[in-house]
């Protein structure tokens, strides 16, 4: 969001000079942020579905939504790489 606002600073300044209110500018920024969030969510869902199909073909006899597997993967994702590399 910061990058989008920084890129559009001149446009926002011009809009304000021509009479746009703070509310108009806030709506402009929120609309741009919503677009970014929506596209990111859609891409994430599609990639997640594709990844689950790939994992389905690799993990035999394991259901897609196995709670034990999900908890183990969350625990593995929280590991500190520096600590794990220094421990024997």
RAKA-V383389 format. One record per residue. N is the residue number from 1. RES is the residue in one small letter. SS is DSSP state (~ for helix, > for strand, _ for the rest). NEAR is the number of other C-alpha atoms within 12 Angstrom. Layout:
N/RES/SS/NEAR  N/RES/SS/NEAR
//
This chain:
1/x/_/18  2/x/~/12  3/x/~/12  4/x/~/20  5/x/~/20  6/x/~/13  7/x/~/14  8/x/_/18  9/x/~/17  10/x/~/13  11/x/~/18  12/x/~/25  13/x/~/19  14/x/~/14  15/x/~/19  16/x/~/18  17/x/~/13  18/x/_/12  19/x/_/13  20/x/_/17  21/x/_/16  22/x/~/15  23/x/~/14  24/x/~/17  25/x/~/24  26/x/~/19  27/x/~/15  28/x/~/24  29/x/~/25  30/x/~/19  31/x/~/17  32/x/~/21  33/x/~/19  34/x/~/17  35/x/~/16  36/x/~/17  37/x/~/15  38/x/~/15  39/x/~/14  40/x/~/15  41/x/~/14  42/x/~/14  43/x/~/15  44/x/~/15  45/x/~/14  46/x/~/14  47/x/~/15  48/x/~/17  49/x/~/15  50/x/~/14  51/x/~/17  52/x/~/19  53/x/~/16  54/x/~/14  55/x/~/18  56/x/~/18  57/x/~/14  58/x/~/13  59/x/_/16  60/x/_/11  61/x/_/11  62/x/_/16  63/x/_/17  64/x/_/21  65/x/_/15  66/x/_/14  67/x/~/12  68/x/~/13  69/x/~/15  70/x/~/15  71/x/~/13  72/x/~/13  73/x/~/14  74/x/~/12  75/x/~/12  76/x/~/13  77/x/~/11  78/x/_/13  79/x/_/13  80/x/_/12  81/x/~/11  82/x/~/9  83/x/~/10  84/x/~/11  85/x/~/9  86/x/~/8  87/x/_/8  88/x/_/5
//
